[in-house]
Amino acid sequence: MVDLKSQYEHIKPEIDQAIQSVIDSTAFINGPSVRQFQESLEKYLGVKHVIPCGNGTDALQVAMMALGIKPGDEVITSDFTFIATAEVIALLGFTPVVVDVDPDTFNLDPEAVRKAITPKTKAIVPVHLFGQCADMETLMSIAHEHKLYVVEDACQAIGADYIFKDGSRKKAGTIGDVGCTSFFPSKNLGCYGDGGAMYTNDDALAAKLRSVANHGMVVRYYHDMVGVNSRLDSIQAAILNVKLQRLDDYSEARRKAANWYDKAFENHPKLKIPVRSPDSTHVFHQYTLVTNNIDRNGLQAFLAEKNIPAMIYYPVPLHMQKAYRDERYKEGDFPVTEHLCNTVISLPMHTELDEEQLEYITAAVLEYVNR
């Protein structure tokens, strides 16, 4: 699904030098490369504060801890997402409230969010799924109306632009109270291990995020709040410093691959290509088809026989996961999500795809669906 080896080979001298410089300095934790990456990412995103941390799940957890949400409070998020989004809500003792998604963008349906709000609701967690932003202008309006926090799960959409009705733009993750991202190796901006970050324009919140991520400390060995230990190590930061310079080029390479897929599959009665929202650019963390009247799992197996990886993101809605079963929800309550879980399939999507590979992949998909 992701060709990290070929990507590394293209930037090998710079990556190797960056890693060696950290080893030579022995500043493995909170070294200069971490500060450099923080400042570079702040500039790229146009945000006042970037707070690096250990991974994307930690970013979500630290964000919610810093906002002061209390056990029993309700947090609304998508039913169609990776488990980490709901995992941290439940782990902190909050009540996950899942809602259905838009059938075209796969992102939070704002009207479903509005209907789910109760006096216990304290936050909304939009997930910018597969590489494009949720309807943030509407969601922010709803949040302001009901005095709710907004924590953006931007783990799959770094580099995407949200486009407001007045034509202005902001990067994914920089619109709500705090944005969260992951630098897992397969992400659009990925390191060679675990890593994550939080973004905010709020000075006071940034200070709390830094403190929570550092054992609740502001002054060393003086702990003002309950915190955790979550940090981006210097080697990973050095790698990210190299790759951040190429992020826009990487996004463009993904778009070109997506355009190739689109051209091959557009107007096919058995395949629905990804819908581009007019409110967001798309950085194609995944290229996800919705199948129609074919055996989706059979297609996955057929592609595997031809050494083509294809993944199902995601096969089970959150409300049907064993760990998150809730008497409030039953099968059939979220028809869009349930339909997507039964029909979606994601094709290889990365920066190193060439025309020969794309031709091979698309031909194999069409061979199966045209049977």
C-alpha positions as CSV (number, residue, x, y, z in Angstrom):
1,M,0.0,0.0,0.0
2,V,2.9,2.3,0.7
3,D,6.4,2.1,-0.9
4,L,8.6,3.6,1.9
5,K,11.7,1.9,0.6
6,S,11.6,3.6,-2.7
7,Q,10.7,6.9,-1.1
8,Y,13.7,6.6,1.3
9,E,16.1,5.8,-1.6
10,H,15.2,9.1,-3.3
11,I,16.2,11.1,-0.2
12,K,18.7,8.7,1.4
13,P,21.7,11.1,1.6
14,E,19.7,13.8,3.4
15,I,17.9,11.3,5.7
16,D,21.2,9.5,6.6
17,Q,22.9,12.8,7.3
18,A,20.0,14.0,9.5
19,I,20.0,10.8,11.6
20,Q,23.8,10.9,11.9
21,S,23.7,14.5,13.1
22,V,21.4,13.5,16.0
23,I,23.6,10.5,16.9
24,D,26.7,12.7,16.8
25,S,25.1,15.3,19.1
26,T,23.6,12.6,21.5
27,A,20.7,15.0,22.0
28,F,18.2,12.2,21.6
29,I,15.3,13.8,23.5
30,N,14.2,17.4,23.0
31,G,17.2,18.0,20.8
32,P,17.6,20.9,18.4
33,S,15.9,18.9,15.6
34,V,12.7,18.8,17.5
35,R,12.6,22.6,17.9
36,Q,13.5,23.0,14.3
37,F,10.7,20.7,13.1
38,Q,8.2,22.4,15.4
39,E,9.1,25.8,14.0
40,S,9.1,24.6,10.4
41,L,5.7,22.9,10.8
42,E,4.2,26.1,12.4
43,K,5.3,28.1,9.4
44,Y,4.0,25.5,6.9
45,L,0.6,25.3,8.6
46,G,0.3,29.0,9.4
47,V,-0.4,28.2,13.1
48,K,1.0,29.8,16.2
49,H,1.8,26.7,18.1
50,V,2.8,23.1,17.2
51,I,3.4,20.8,20.2
52,P,5.1,17.5,19.1
53,C,4.2,14.3,20.9
54,G,4.6,10.6,20.8
55,N,1.9,9.6,18.3
56,G,-1.5,10.6,16.9
57,T,-3.4,8.7,19.6
58,D,-1.5,10.6,22.3
59,A,-2.2,13.8,20.5
60,L,-5.9,13.2,20.7
61,Q,-5.7,12.2,24.4
62,V,-3.5,15.1,25.5
63,A,-5.8,17.5,23.6
64,M,-8.8,16.3,25.5
65,M,-7.0,16.3,28.8
66,A,-5.9,19.9,28.3
67,L,-9.4,21.1,27.4
68,G,-10.7,20.0,30.8
69,I,-13.4,17.7,29.6
70,K,-14.7,15.6,32.6
71,P,-15.7,12.0,33.0
72,G,-19.3,11.5,31.9
73,D,-19.2,14.4,29.4
74,E,-20.2,13.5,25.9
75,V,-17.9,13.8,22.9
76,I,-19.4,13.5,19.4
77,T,-17.3,11.9,16.6
78,S,-17.6,9.8,13.4
79,D,-18.9,6.3,13.3
80,F,-16.6,5.7,10.3
81,T,-13.1,6.1,11.4
82,F,-10.0,4.3,12.9
83,I,-10.6,3.2,16.5
84,A,-8.2,5.7,18.1
85,T,-10.6,8.5,17.7
86,A,-13.1,6.9,20.0
87,E,-10.5,5.0,22.0
88,V,-9.2,8.1,23.8
89,I,-12.7,9.3,24.5
90,A,-13.6,6.1,26.3
91,L,-10.1,5.8,27.9
92,L,-10.6,9.2,29.6
93,G,-14.0,8.2,31.0
94,F,-15.9,10.4,28.5
95,T,-18.9,9.1,26.7
96,P,-18.3,8.5,22.9
97,V,-21.3,9.6,20.9
98,V,-21.0,8.4,17.3
99,V,-22.9,9.8,14.3
100,D,-23.3,9.0,10.7
101,V,-21.2,10.4,7.8
102,D,-21.8,12.1,4.5
103,P,-22.1,9.4,1.8
104,D,-19.8,11.3,-0.6
105,T,-17.0,12.6,1.5
106,F,-17.2,10.0,4.3
107,N,-16.8,12.9,6.8
108,L,-19.0,13.9,9.7
109,D,-22.6,14.9,8.7
110,P,-23.1,18.2,10.4
111,E,-26.9,17.7,10.7
112,A,-26.3,14.4,12.4
113,V,-23.9,16.2,14.8
114,R,-26.6,18.8,15.5
115,K,-29.2,16.2,16.3
116,A,-26.8,14.3,18.7
117,I,-26.1,17.3,20.9
118,T,-27.4,17.1,24.5
119,P,-26.7,19.1,27.7
120,K,-23.8,16.7,28.4
121,T,-22.1,17.4,25.1
122,K,-18.7,19.1,25.5
123,A,-16.8,18.5,22.3
124,I,-16.9,17.5,18.6
125,V,-14.1,15.5,17.0
126,P,-14.3,15.8,13.2
127,V,-12.2,13.3,11.4
128,H,-10.7,14.5,8.1
129,L,-10.9,11.1,6.6
130,F,-8.7,9.7,3.8
131,G,-7.2,13.2,3.0
132,Q,-9.9,15.8,2.8
133,C,-11.4,18.1,5.4
134,A,-14.8,17.7,7.0
135,D,-17.3,20.6,6.6
136,M,-15.5,22.7,9.2
137,E,-17.4,26.0,8.6
138,T,-20.7,24.4,9.5
139,L,-19.2,22.4,12.3
140,M,-17.6,25.4,13.8
141,S,-20.9,27.3,13.6
142,I,-22.6,24.5,15.5
143,A,-19.8,24.4,18.1
144,H,-20.0,28.1,18.7
145,E,-23.8,28.0,19.0
146,H,-23.6,25.3,21.7
147,K,-20.3,26.4,23.3
148,L,-18.5,23.2,22.4
149,Y,-14.8,22.5,21.9
150,V,-13.6,21.2,18.5
151,V,-10.7,18.8,18.3
152,E,-9.7,18.1,14.7
153,D,-8.5,14.6,14.0
154,A,-6.3,15.6,11.1
155,C,-4.1,12.4,11.1
156,Q,-4.9,11.6,7.5
157,A,-5.1,15.1,6.0
158,I,-1.9,17.0,6.8
159,G,-1.3,19.5,4.0
160,A,-5.0,19.7,2.9
161,D,-6.6,23.1,2.7
162,Y,-10.1,23.9,4.0
163,I,-11.7,26.5,1.8
164,F,-14.2,28.9,3.5
165,K,-17.2,30.4,1.7
166,D,-15.4,33.7,1.5
167,G,-12.5,32.0,-0.4
168,S,-10.0,32.1,2.5
169,R,-8.1,28.9,3.4
170,K,-6.7,27.2,6.4
171,K,-4.8,24.0,6.7
172,A,-6.5,20.9,8.1
173,G,-6.1,20.9,11.9
174,T,-5.7,24.6,12.4
175,I,-9.4,25.6,12.5
176,G,-10.8,24.2,15.7
177,D,-9.5,24.6,19.3
178,V,-6.8,22.1,18.7
179,G,-5.8,19.9,15.8
180,C,-4.1,16.5,16.0
181,T,-1.9,14.6,13.6
182,S,0.1,11.4,13.4
183,F,3.5,10.8,11.8
184,F,3.1,7.1,11.6
185,P,5.3,5.8,8.7
186,S,2.5,5.3,6.2
187,K,1.0,8.8,6.7
188,N,1.5,11.5,4.1
189,L,4.2,13.0,6.3
190,G,5.6,10.0,8.1
191,C,8.6,9.3,10.2
192,Y,10.5,6.0,10.7
193,G,8.7,5.1,13.9
194,D,6.0,6.7,16.0
195,G,5.3,10.4,16.2
196,G,2.5,13.0,16.4
197,A,1.7,16.6,17.1
198,M,-1.0,19.0,18.2
199,Y,-1.7,22.5,16.7
200,T,-3.4,25.5,18.2
201,N,-3.6,29.3,17.9
202,D,-4.5,29.7,21.6
203,D,-1.5,30.6,23.7
204,A,-3.0,29.4,27.0
205,L,-4.1,26.1,25.5
206,A,-0.7,25.6,24.0
207,A,0.9,26.0,27.4
208,K,-1.5,23.4,28.8
209,L,-0.8,21.0,26.0
210,R,2.9,21.2,26.5
211,S,2.5,20.7,30.2
212,V,0.1,17.7,29.9
213,A,2.4,16.0,27.4
214,N,5.4,16.5,29.8
215,H,4.1,14.9,33.1
216,G,2.0,18.0,33.9
217,M,5.1,20.1,34.4
218,V,5.7,23.7,33.7
219,V,8.7,24.1,36.0
220,R,10.9,21.0,36.1
221,Y,9.8,18.7,39.0
222,Y,6.8,20.9,39.8
223,H,3.7,19.1,38.6
224,D,0.6,21.4,38.3
225,M,-1.7,18.9,36.7
226,V,-2.0,15.2,35.9
227,G,-0.1,14.6,32.7
228,V,1.5,11.9,30.6
229,N,4.8,11.3,29.0
230,S,4.5,11.8,25.2
231,R,7.3,13.3,23.1
232,L,8.7,13.2,19.6
233,D,12.3,11.9,19.7
234,S,15.1,13.8,18.0
235,I,15.8,11.2,15.3
236,Q,12.2,11.2,14.2
237,A,12.1,15.0,14.2
238,A,15.3,15.1,12.1
239,I,13.6,12.7,9.5
240,L,10.5,14.8,9.5
241,N,12.5,18.0,8.9
242,V,13.8,16.5,5.6
243,K,10.4,15.1,4.5
244,L,8.4,18.3,5.4
245,Q,10.3,20.1,2.7
246,R,8.7,17.7,0.2
247,L,5.2,17.4,1.6
248,D,3.6,19.5,-1.1
249,D,5.4,17.5,-3.8
250,Y,4.3,14.3,-2.2
251,S,0.7,15.5,-2.1
252,E,0.9,16.4,-5.8
253,A,2.2,12.9,-6.6
254,R,-0.7,11.4,-4.8
255,R,-3.2,13.6,-6.7
256,K,-1.7,12.5,-10.0
257,A,-2.1,8.8,-9.0
258,A,-5.6,9.5,-7.9
259,N,-6.4,11.2,-11.2
260,W,-5.1,8.1,-13.1
261,Y,-7.4,5.9,-11.0
262,D,-10.3,8.3,-11.6
263,K,-9.9,8.3,-15.4
264,A,-9.8,4.5,-15.4
265,F,-12.9,4.0,-13.2
266,E,-15.1,7.1,-13.8
267,N,-18.7,6.4,-14.8
268,H,-18.2,2.7,-14.1
269,P,-21.6,1.3,-12.9
270,K,-19.9,-0.9,-10.3
271,L,-17.4,1.6,-8.9
272,K,-17.8,5.0,-7.3
273,I,-14.6,7.1,-7.3
274,P,-13.8,9.4,-4.5
275,V,-15.8,12.6,-4.4
276,R,-13.8,15.8,-4.1
277,S,-15.5,18.2,-1.7
278,P,-15.6,21.8,-3.1
279,D,-14.7,22.9,0.5
280,S,-11.4,21.1,0.6
281,T,-8.3,20.1,-1.3
282,H,-7.6,16.4,-1.2
283,V,-4.2,14.9,-0.3
284,F,-5.3,11.3,-0.8
285,H,-4.0,9.5,2.2
286,Q,-6.1,6.8,0.8
287,Y,-7.8,6.2,-2.6
288,T,-11.1,4.6,-1.6
289,L,-13.6,3.2,-4.0
290,V,-17.2,2.3,-3.1
291,T,-18.2,-0.9,-4.9
292,N,-21.7,-1.6,-6.2
293,N,-23.1,-5.1,-6.8
294,I,-19.8,-6.9,-6.7
295,D,-18.1,-9.1,-4.1
296,R,-15.8,-6.5,-2.5
297,N,-13.9,-9.2,-0.5
298,G,-13.6,-11.2,-3.7
299,L,-12.0,-8.3,-5.4
300,Q,-9.5,-7.9,-2.6
301,A,-8.6,-11.6,-2.8
302,F,-8.3,-11.4,-6.6
303,L,-5.9,-8.4,-6.3
304,A,-3.9,-10.2,-3.7
305,E,-3.4,-13.1,-6.2
306,K,-1.8,-10.5,-8.5
307,N,0.4,-9.2,-5.7
308,I,-1.6,-6.0,-5.5
309,P,-2.4,-5.0,-1.9
310,A,-5.8,-3.6,-1.2
311,M,-7.2,-2.7,2.2
312,I,-10.6,-2.3,3.8
313,Y,-10.8,0.9,5.7
314,Y,-12.9,0.2,7.7
315,P,-14.7,-3.2,7.9
316,V,-16.7,-2.6,11.1
317,P,-18.4,0.6,12.3
318,L,-17.4,1.9,15.7
319,H,-20.9,1.2,17.1
320,M,-20.6,-2.4,16.1
321,Q,-17.1,-2.9,17.6
322,K,-17.1,-5.3,20.5
323,A,-15.2,-2.9,22.8
324,Y,-17.7,0.0,22.1
325,R,-21.0,-1.8,22.0
326,D,-23.7,0.5,23.5
327,E,-27.3,-0.2,24.2
328,R,-28.1,3.2,22.6
329,Y,-27.0,1.9,19.2
330,K,-28.0,-1.1,17.1
331,E,-27.4,-2.4,13.6
332,G,-29.2,-0.2,11.1
333,D,-28.9,3.0,13.1
334,F,-26.1,4.4,10.9
335,P,-27.0,3.3,7.4
336,V,-24.3,5.3,5.5
337,T,-21.5,4.1,7.7
338,E,-22.8,0.5,7.6
339,H,-23.1,0.6,3.8
340,L,-19.5,2.0,3.5
341,C,-18.1,-0.7,5.7
342,N,-19.6,-3.3,3.5
343,T,-18.5,-1.8,0.2
344,V,-15.3,0.3,0.4
345,I,-11.9,-0.8,-0.8
346,S,-8.7,1.2,-0.9
347,L,-6.1,0.8,-3.6
348,P,-2.3,1.4,-3.3
349,M,-1.7,5.1,-2.8
350,H,1.8,6.6,-2.3
351,T,4.3,9.0,-3.7
352,E,6.3,6.4,-5.8
353,L,3.5,5.0,-7.9
354,D,4.5,5.1,-11.6
355,E,2.4,4.7,-14.7
356,E,3.4,1.0,-15.2
357,Q,2.2,0.2,-11.7
358,L,-1.0,2.2,-12.1
359,E,-1.8,0.6,-15.4
360,Y,-1.3,-2.9,-13.8
361,I,-3.5,-2.1,-10.8
362,T,-6.3,-0.5,-12.8
363,A,-6.3,-3.3,-15.4
364,A,-6.6,-5.9,-12.6
365,V,-9.5,-4.1,-10.9
366,L,-11.4,-3.7,-14.2
367,E,-10.7,-7.4,-15.1
368,Y,-12.6,-8.4,-11.9
369,V,-15.4,-5.9,-12.0
370,N,-16.1,-6.4,-15.7
371,R,-16.6,-10.2,-15.4
